[in-house]
Amino acid sequence: MRLSNFRYTLPKTKIADHPAEPRDSCKMMVLNRRKKDIEHKVFEDIASYFKKGDLLILNNSRVFPAKIFGQKEKTDAKIEVFLLRVLNREAGLWDVLVDPARKVRVGNKIYFDEDVVAEVVDNTTSRGRTIRFLNPEIDVFSLVDRIGNVPLPPYFTRKSKDSDKENYQTVYANQTGSVVAPMAGLHFTMPLLQKIQKIGVKVLPITLHPSLSTFNAIEVEDVSKHKMDSEYFNIPYQTAMEINETKMKKTGRVIAVGTTTCRVLEANATVDGKIKFGQGWTDKFIYPPYQFKVTDALVTNFQQPETTLLMVVSAFAEHRLLMDAYKVALKSDYKFLAYGDAMFIH
């Protein structure tokens, strides 16, 4: 497949700035792969598409408010530090982005609120740095919960607000470490999940901490040459066992909430469609054509053009069917991206 196959025009007016209230009141396009037809629903209707014995797999990754501001030593220049991931928690080492990068060099110290100090110990990219927090007792995650800002996706034209700390977080998030929300999960409410469970659907967690590279432009026309960043994942033993039993006995479907969940499942699938439990790192890249081994249905958002997220969905739905559905969505005033509307593909 070529990158140009995933190109379409997304007007800024179609990008939602704020989420629906309540979350499950957003629109939902239902795409039937076998019949190749489309239904227009609201998200709370999704329960009617589930059956007893189905498994709903959620990514429980929790976004932390990763943008903090400090002052450079001596000059007091204001520096934005975007915490990407912890490299060594005990040593206080973090992989970060800094802005303005030209002012931040190896050996510089940056001072934050609460007398917290970090030293730049390495340059990694033009904006990338490795920093070491010099306060041995500091819990960085607790610090950013107090002083940090939510790292909204770069396509937002507005700054983050206090309300984003709750809105840009799934209601079931409990594994801290992500700078990108698993977007498809943002539509679920606790009452809706309880309703789904009452049907006889088992709701099971996995973890994948999506990286900021989610939003990076693909720079090669031949998409098979694109390389994904490695991202941390964890599949609990119970989740793997439930999936394997369901697959073996054919008692229900495995429904993945989001492309992150889908990638973790497929990255850890055996040739006979079973799942391996455990934790690690994955750079699994799914694009058409791809034979899905585990995922039977997919909950997703409407994705940006020319992105790896769109390619995962395209591989699952069948490329032409999906792109035709996107044309319908644009004409039908669906909202796109993180705070936008949903799609259920089965």
N, C-alpha and C positions, 0 to 999 in steps of 0.2 A: 504493500500500500504506500501511496505517496502522501506527503504532508498536505498537499493541495486537496486531497480527498476529504479532508476534515475542516475545510475552510467554509465559513458562512459569515454573513454580516450580522453582528449583534449590536443593535442601537443601544446607546446608553440609557434611553428611556425604558428599556426592558430589564434593566438590572435593578433589583430591589435594594433599596437603601436600609429598610427596616423589615423585621420579620412580621408575619401575620400574627394577629392576636385574637384568640389563642392560637398556639402553634399549629394545631391540627385542623385549623379552618382554612388553610391555604388550598389552592387548586391542586388537583392531582390528575395527570394524564395516565390512563391505563392502556398499555400497549400489549396486545396479544400476539405473540410471535407466530403461533400456528395459524390463526385466522387472519393475521395481518390487519387487524382492525384497531380502532381507537375509541376509547370511552372517556368522557369528561366528568370527573367527580371532584369531591373535596377529600382532603387527606383522611379525615376520620372514617371515611367509607372503606378504608383499606382492610379493616377487620372482616368485611364481608367476602373478601377474596382468599381468606385463610381457612384451613380445614384442620380438624383434630388430627394430630400426628405430625403436623408441620413443625419445623424448627425455625425460629427467627433469630438470626445471629447478629449481634450488635457489637460495634466497636466502642468500648467503654473508655477510650482515651480522654483525658481531661486536659483542656487548654489552660495554660497558666499565663498571666498577664506579663508577657515576656519583654515588653519595651520599657526600659527605665532610662532616666536622664541623670547625668552626672556632670561634674565640672573637672576640666583638665587641671592638673597641678600647675602652679605659677601663673598661667594665663587666665584661669577661670573660664575658659571657653566652654560653652554648653555642648555636651556630647550625648548623642542618642546611642544607647547600647541595646541591641536586639539580641537577647539570649536565645540561641538556637538549640543547643543541647549540652548537657553536662558530660564532660569527658572523664573526669575523675572527681567524684563527690567529696571524698576525704581530703584531696589536695586542693579543692576549690577551683578546679580548672574547667573552663567553659569555652565552647565554640560560639562566637558572636559575630554580628555585623555592627559596624560603627558608622556614624554619620555626624559631621563631615570626616571622611576617612583620611583626607590629606593632613589633618591635624593630629592624627593618632598614630604614634610610632612605637616600636618596641622599646620598652623601658619606661614609657610614660605611665603615670598613675592617674586614675580617675576616681574622684570622690563623689559618693552618693549620700543620700539622707541616712540618718541614724549612725553617722560616723563610719560608714562602710567604705572600704578602699579596695580597688582592684588595680593590678599591674598588668600591662600588656607584655606578654612573653613571646608572642610570635605573630608574624604576618602569614595569612593563609591564602587570601585572594585580594583583589583590589579594595574590597570593603571588609573582608573577613579578617578577624583577629582571634587569637587565643588569649584569654585573660585569666588571671589567678586572683581570687579574692583573698586578701591578706588577713582578714579577721577569722581566726581559726574556729571560732564558735558559731559563725554565721550559718543559718539555714537559708539558702538563697531562695528557695521556693516560698518560704514564709515571708521573706523580705518583699519579693515581688507581689505577693498577694496584698501587701499593704501599700506599696508605692508604685507598682507597675501599671502599665496601660495594655489594654487588650490589643493583640496584633491582628487587626482586621486585614483581610486580603487586600492586595495592592490596587484592585480595581475599584475600591470604595473611594469616593471623592471627598468624603467627610472624615473628620477625626473620630476616634473612638469615644464613647460616652460611658458613664457608669452603668447604664442599662445593658451595655454590651457584655459586661462581665457575666450576666445571667443569660442573655439572649444568645450569645455566641458560645454556647455550651449545651450539650445534650443533658436531659434530665437525669440520665443514668451514669454520667461521667464520674469515674472514681480513680482512674489511673493517671496521675499527673505526669506530664512530660511532653505534651504536644504544643506546637505553635500554630497548628492549623486544625480547625474543628472538623470532625467527620460529618460533613454537611447534611447528608441524607437523614441522619439521626436527629437533626434539629427539629423535625416536624412532630416527633412523638411527644405525647404527654403521659404522665403516670396513669391517669384514668384510661387512656386508650390502650396502654400496655396491659393493664389489668383486664380490660375487656377482651383483648386478644388471648390472654392466658386462660380466661374462663371458657373459651372455645375448645381448649385442649391443645393449644400451641405452646411449646416450650420455648422460653426466651433465654438465650444463652450468650455469654460474653466471649469476645476475644479482645486483644489489644493490639493496635498499631499506632505508633506516633507518627503521623504524616509530617514530612519535612517541608520547608519553605519552597523547595524545588517543585512542589505541586503546581506553582504558578509560573514556573520558568518557561519561556518560549522554547519550543523545539527548533533546533537550528539545522537539521538535516532534512532534505527532501525525502530520502529513503528512510521511513520511520524505523525500519528494522535495525538501523545503525545507531539509534538513540540509546543512551545509557541512563538508567535511573539511579538516583542516589539511594544508598542503603538506609533502611528505616527499621527501627526496633519493633519486634512483635512478640506476643506471647499468646499461645493457645492453651488454655487450661485443660487438664486431663479430662474433667467431666464433659466439657464441650466436645472434645475430640471423640470420646466414647459414645456420646449421644448421636453425633453425626454418623459415626461408623455403624452403629446399630440400625439407625434409620435407613441408611443406604443399603445395608445388607438385607434387611427385612422388607424394604420398599414400602414403609408405612407412612411416608410423608415426604414433603419437599424441604430442601435446605434453602431458606430465603435469606439472602445477604442484604444487610442494610448498608449501602454505600460501596463505592469502588475500593475503599481501603479494606473493608471486610472481605470483599470478593478476592482481592489480590492475596491476602493472607491465606485464605482457604485454598486457593489454587496453587499457591507457592508451596504449600505443605501437603499437597495431595499425592497419593501413590497412584500407580498406573490403573489400579482397580477402583479408584474413586474413594479411597479411605483417607483419613486425616491423621497426621502425626502430631502429637502434643509436644509442648515445650516452647522455649523462647530462643530468640536469635535475631538475625538481621536479614532482611530480604531486599533485593532490587528487582523483583519480579515485574516485568513489563508485558502487559497484555494488549494486543492489537489484532485486528482482523488479518487472516482467519485464525481462530483459536478454538480448540475443542475443550469446552468446560467440563471438568471432571467431577466437581462437587456442587457448584452453584446451580440451582434450579429456577430461582426467581430473584429479581434484583429491585431494590428500592434505591432510587437515585435522584439527583437534582438535574436541572438543565445546565450543561457544562459550557465552558468557554470554547471557542473554536481553536483548533490546532493544539489541543492539550492532550496529555496522556490520559486524563480523566475521561474525555470524550471518546478516546480510542478504546478504553475498557468497555464502555457502554455500547459502543458501536460493534465490538466483537460479540457481545452478548445478544444484542437485539437483531443483528444483521444490518450491515452498513446502510444499504439503500432505504430499508424500512425506517431506520432511526432518523436519517437525514430528512426523509419525507415528514416524519412526525415533528421534527424541529420546525419545519416550515409551517405546519399546522399550529404549533405552539406560538410562533411569532404572530401569526394572523389572528390567533384567538386570545391575544393579550396575556399569555402566561408570563410570569416573572422568572428571571434567570439567576443563577449562581447561588451563593451561600444562603441569603435570606429570601430566596425566591421560592417557586412552587416545586412540586414533586412529580416524579414519574415512577410508576410501578410496571415492571416488565415481567411477564410470565408466559 
